[in-house]
Amino acid sequence: MASPQLPSNFHIPLGIRHIKKSHKESIIGTNDDAASCKLSAVNVGYYSDPFVKYFVKSPIRRQPLINRGFFSRVECIEQLVEQFNGQYSGVKKQIVSLGCGFDTYYFRLKSRGTIDKENIVYVEVDYDQVITNKIKIIQNHKELQDTEKLSSMTNHQIIKSDTYRLGPIDLTNMDTFKIFEQLELDYNCPTLFISECVLVYIPTNCGNQVIEWASKNFTESGFITYEQIKPYDEFGKMMIKNIEMKGCPLLSIESFPEIEDQRKRYNNLGWNKTEILDMREVYNHFINKDRIKETNKLEIFDEFEEWDLIQSHYVYVFAIKSKNEQILNSYHFEDTKN
């Protein structure tokens, strides 16, 4: 196994070695809200997830705007992961979820038979408090344990099995990346990183270090990021104010306010190619049209103006790194809008 490399500009600036406790707790709180929103979409019928209910204490039916938005997020990830897996068919791969929260994607893939020990290892990392809570939930529900086939657990902070690894990290502190050694991450294996509404909550320099660390240490890799953009228009200013009132400001949004700023960020940090769509484009062009037709029948939806406004302020970034030019050119994301 190759020794992991730190970013060339690695340092932890004074004052941001760790995110303030109140900010950290607010970020963790967004995890519960996301799980609740996903369960709402599942209960209405937007997609199937028999596992998310175990991570939600009090189910709430959300408005159609939210249900449709979370369906779009889940479906986009599904299709990008499918493309990545297809590039390395027959080769062992890794999926690494940065800031995993209570996401259940591993359990869904495992239940479908998509994951086995010869095919994919799924790794999840997040704040220690989130990991502790997630392990408790897994321990308390046989359905999750049966899917996982747990083989070992240490101090309620680490799970490590043939196909599933779970452990604590602080993405603002590169010292904590040693967790990947404990989780036996393979630096020579094609690896896909997933980061949904995570990097935007940490300081720009810290996010850059994470992105560069991934590009330096994994030759065949991809990096999926979902986060907010456009902080300067009227809606963007309102969006930022509302999020700040919840105690979790978007610390890096002003560094990468537009799509091209996002593209430059990843390209400058070692990725060979970066494709980006805002969520309007994801819904209108990338997501399978049959899935759109199916879900359009589920609820009365008349919030089209608000939908377009919100979705234009969120993007999916898909950064790719490979020595193989054919692989770089065989993904289909941004070109679907043409």
TAVEN-V763423 format. One record per pair of residues at least 24 apart in sequence whose ideal C-beta (glycine too) atoms are under 7 Angstrom apart, sorted by the first residue. I is the first residue (numbers start at 0). J is the second residue. Records with the same first field share a line. If there is no record, write none. Layout:
BEGIN
I->J ; J
END
This chain:
BEGIN
0->185 ; 186 ; 187
1->186 ; 187
3->186 ; 216
4->215 ; 216
5->173 ; 212
6->208 ; 211 ; 212 ; 215
9->173 ; 208
11->172
12->204
15->171 ; 202 ; 205
16->172
17->169 ; 171 ; 172
18->171 ; 201
21->246
22->246 ; 247
23->126
25->245 ; 246 ; 247
26->200 ; 247
27->126 ; 128 ; 129
29->247
30->100 ; 101 ; 129
33->100
34->101
35->59
36->61 ; 65 ; 69
37->69
39->65 ; 66
40->66 ; 69 ; 70
43->297 ; 298
44->297
45->70 ; 294 ; 297
46->70 ; 73
48->103 ; 107
50->103 ; 106 ; 107 ; 143
51->103
53->136 ; 140 ; 143
54->101 ; 103 ; 136
63->298 ; 300 ; 302
64->302 ; 305 ; 306
66->298
67->300
70->294
71->278 ; 281 ; 282 ; 286
72->195 ; 225
74->286 ; 290
75->281 ; 285 ; 286 ; 315
76->104 ; 193 ; 223
78->285
79->223 ; 317 ; 332
80->191
82->330 ; 331
83->191 ; 221
86->326 ; 329
87->189
90->189
91->117 ; 118 ; 188
92->119 ; 188 ; 189
93->120 ; 122 ; 184 ; 185 ; 188 ; 190
94->119 ; 121 ; 122 ; 191 ; 193
95->122 ; 190 ; 192
96->122 ; 123 ; 193
97->124 ; 170 ; 192 ; 193 ; 194 ; 197 ; 209
98->125 ; 170 ; 194 ; 197
99->123 ; 124 ; 125
100->125 ; 129
101->133
105->163
106->143 ; 146
109->146 ; 162
110->146
114->162
115->162
116->161 ; 162
119->162
120->162 ; 164
121->162 ; 163
122->164 ; 182 ; 184
123->165
124->166 ; 167 ; 168 ; 178
125->168
126->167 ; 169
127->156 ; 167
130->156 ; 165 ; 166 ; 167
131->155 ; 156
133->165
134->158 ; 165
157->181
170->197 ; 201 ; 205 ; 209
171->201 ; 202 ; 205
173->208
176->212
186->216 ; 217
189->219 ; 220
190->217 ; 220
191->220 ; 221 ; 223
192->221 ; 222 ; 223
193->223
194->223 ; 224
195->225
196->225 ; 226
198->224 ; 226 ; 251
199->226 ; 227 ; 249 ; 251 ; 252
200->247 ; 249 ; 250
201->250 ; 251
202->250 ; 251
203->251 ; 254
206->251
207->268
210->265 ; 268
211->268 ; 269
214->268 ; 269 ; 270 ; 320
215->269
218->320 ; 322
219->321
220->320
221->317 ; 318 ; 319
222->265 ; 270 ; 318
223->315 ; 317
224->316
225->313 ; 315
226->314
227->252 ; 312 ; 313
228->256 ; 257 ; 258 ; 261 ; 312 ; 314
229->256 ; 257 ; 311 ; 312
230->256
231->256
234->308 ; 312
235->312
238->312
258->314
261->314 ; 316
265->316 ; 318
269->320
270->318 ; 319 ; 320
271->319 ; 320 ; 321 ; 327
272->319 ; 327
273->316 ; 318
274->317 ; 330 ; 332 ; 333
275->314 ; 315 ; 316 ; 333
276->314 ; 315 ; 332 ; 333 ; 336
277->310 ; 311 ; 313 ; 314
278->310 ; 313 ; 314
279->307 ; 310 ; 311
280->336
281->315
282->310
284->335 ; 336
285->332 ; 335
END
